[in-house]
Structure formats: structure tokens, C-alpha cells
């Protein structure tokens, strides 16, 4: 499938993007929001295959990540790395591509949180929203992550706790214990697919955004977003919305439920053989479900 790449200039640097397919297609273009905060587009790359259904698919690396401008000097600056910063970046991207009048959004994990934040602002051009594997409240996310963690073998739990209390979260022991959690609740494909590994490696190389907004791991959330919630605002989302999660997802049903309860026009599919990445773990079924929703 043909693609083009480019950059959008912003006040703090430039944002890299890639368009797969034809922006002139009659079908509404789809913008992919990757997770983190602080990941890259690599692990959600499979969504580019939706271009085969006749729509343009736009990936981009959010500011501070991947091929976009990095700002390591802003590490720890929670007043800089905000939802508004990334929402403004998304608006600049759609304007630059000439699609601000009509576009769909698919956000995965943090990307779904950002997508929901974008939708509650009711941008005129947004047509449909897909929220994949996302919590509606980080308080619930942490509670559920710790519940899942308590189901891990005791030696794994002890290694996590011991290193968190000692402040040695960079140790090999802590990383190995974290990887055991990820193998159950983040990506159950073994070995980890190359595109997923590239994203994890990118975070390790420059954890500025991830550590500032989230924290050191998926379940040790101590960053600036730790009190984030959108639950009380979900009723203001006016576009048709599709929820995706996995049966073994760290975004458990309790995390996702507020979206189902409060968005007026919503449907939800749980992929039975997936955790946090159905687009990798059950790729064909996941992409088919997204395409069916977008075409409905």
C-alpha cells in the first residue's frame, strides 16, 4: 500500500506523520493515536492495513516520542506534558492534512484516553471514535493493576515490591518481574513481535514522557496523570463510539465500563484471546471489527 511521510511544525518542535492510502478517498480518513503516554506508533502499526478497506490511515509519533521532536530537558515537567498539549498537536495534524472537517479517531490505551478527551471537546470534524484498551479513570486502572498483580506468583510480587520500596526500579530483577506481568496482561504473543519491541525499546531509550505522565511501569503510576479521570464528562461525547478490550487486558472490564455506561452511542467488543493488544494478538479479527464499525 502506498504511503507518504512528513512533519507538522509546532511551537515546541515537529510532529512526524505517515499517511497510508489516499487522503482523497471517499471514505473518512482514520487517525491513530498511540499509547503511553510516551510510546511510539510502531506497536499500533498493524492498523495501517485498514487502508485496504479504502480509507487513508494516519499514524504519527506524539511530541517527545519516536521520530518527532524529543524534549528530554522537560523530563519531570508535569505542567508541560498535558492533555491539552497533545490535543493541540492532534488539531494541528488534522489541519495540516486538510482533514479537520471530517475524520475518524482510533486511540489505543493512553491514545484512547486522549481520543476521549478530544471527543468531549466536540470538534466539528470528528465523525467516529474507537477507544481501544483504555481506562476511564487512572485510579481504577491502578486498583485493577494491583489486583492483577496480586494474582501473580509470590516471588514476582515480592521482587516488584522490594525494588519499588528501595527505589531500584531500573534493576534487572525489577525489569524481569515487570516483563512477567506484561506477558500476561499487555501482550501475550511470544516472542514479543518486533514492532512491539521497538516501542518498548524506544521508551527505554527516552522515557521523558512516560515517566513524567505515567511512571516507571504500567502498574506503578506515580506521574502527573495519576489522578486523571474523564468519567463525569463522557456523556458529552456525541459521535458513535466503539470500545475494544481483551479478556486478559490490564484495562479490565471495570476500567472500561464507564465508557459503556455514559457515552450515548456506544458498543463494546471483548476479544477473548487477547490482553492489551488485540490488534496484535488477534489482528485479523480486531481489524475486521474496526472496519465494520467505521463502515456501518
JOVEN-V976283 format. One record per backbone hydrogen bond with DSSP energy under -1.0 kcal/mol. CO is the residue of the C=O (numbers start at 1). NH is the residue of the N-H. E is the energy in kcal/mol with one decimal. If there is no record, write none. Layout:
BEGIN
co: {CO:CO}
nh: {NH:NH}
e: {E:E}
END
This chain:
BEGIN
co: {2:4:6:8:13:14:15:16:17:18:19:20:22:29:30:31:33:35:41:42:44:45:46:47:48:49:50:51:56:57:58:59:62:65:69:71:72:74:76:77:77:80:82:83:84:85:86:87:88:89:90:91:92:93:94:99:103:104:105:106:107:108:109:110:111:112:113:114:115:116:119:125:128:129:130:131:132:136:137:138:139:140:141:142:143:144:145:146:149:153:154:155:156:157:158:159:160:161:162:163:168:171:172:173:174:175:176:177:178:179:181:181:182:182:185:193:194:195:196:197:198:199:200:201:202:207:208:209:210:210:212:213:214:214:223:225:228:230:233:234:240:241:242:243:244:245:246:250:252:253:255:256:256:257:258:259:265:267:269:271:271:274:277:277:278:282:283:284:285:286:287:288:289:290:291}
nh: {21:19:17:15:10:69:8:61:6:59:4:57:25:104:58:106:108:39:44:45:47:48:49:50:51:52:53:54:30:20:32:18:65:68:64:74:75:77:78:80:81:82:86:87:88:89:90:91:92:93:94:95:96:97:99:102:127:31:130:33:132:111:113:114:115:116:117:118:119:120:122:103:105:242:107:244:109:230:141:142:143:144:145:146:147:148:149:150:152:157:158:159:160:161:162:163:164:165:166:168:171:175:176:177:178:179:180:181:182:183:184:185:186:187:250:197:198:199:200:201:202:203:204:205:206:211:212:213:214:215:224:225:222:223:226:228:138:233:236:237:129:267:131:269:133:271:249:252:256:257:136:259:260:261:262:263:241:243:245:247:274:248:280:281:282:286:287:288:289:290:291:292:293:294:295}
e: {-2.6:-3.1:-2.4:-2.7:-2.9:-2.4:-2.2:-1.6:-2.0:-2.4:-2.2:-2.7:-1.9:-2.9:-3.3:-2.8:-2.4:-1.6:-1.3:-1.9:-1.5:-2.3:-2.0:-1.8:-2.0:-1.6:-1.8:-1.8:-2.8:-2.9:-3.1:-2.7:-1.7:-2.1:-2.5:-2.4:-1.7:-2.3:-1.4:-1.4:-2.0:-1.4:-1.5:-2.5:-2.6:-1.6:-2.0:-2.2:-2.2:-2.1:-2.3:-2.0:-2.6:-2.2:-2.4:-2.2:-2.7:-2.6:-2.6:-3.0:-3.0:-2.5:-1.6:-2.8:-2.5:-2.3:-2.3:-2.5:-2.3:-2.3:-1.9:-2.2:-2.1:-2.4:-2.7:-2.2:-3.4:-2.5:-1.9:-2.5:-2.1:-2.8:-2.6:-2.4:-1.5:-2.6:-2.3:-1.7:-1.6:-2.1:-2.8:-2.0:-2.2:-2.6:-2.9:-1.9:-2.2:-2.6:-1.5:-2.4:-1.8:-2.1:-2.4:-2.0:-2.5:-2.5:-1.4:-1.3:-2.6:-2.2:-1.0:-2.5:-2.5:-2.2:-1.5:-2.5:-2.4:-1.1:-2.1:-2.7:-2.0:-2.1:-2.0:-2.0:-2.2:-3.0:-1.5:-2.7:-2.3:-2.1:-2.7:-2.2:-1.0:-2.8:-1.7:-2.6:-2.6:-1.9:-1.9:-1.9:-2.2:-1.5:-2.6:-2.5:-3.6:-2.9:-1.6:-1.6:-1.7:-2.3:-1.6:-1.5:-1.1:-2.3:-2.1:-1.9:-2.3:-3.0:-1.7:-2.6:-1.3:-2.8:-2.4:-3.1:-2.2:-2.7:-2.9:-2.0:-2.0:-2.3:-2.6:-2.3:-2.0:-2.6:-2.0}
END
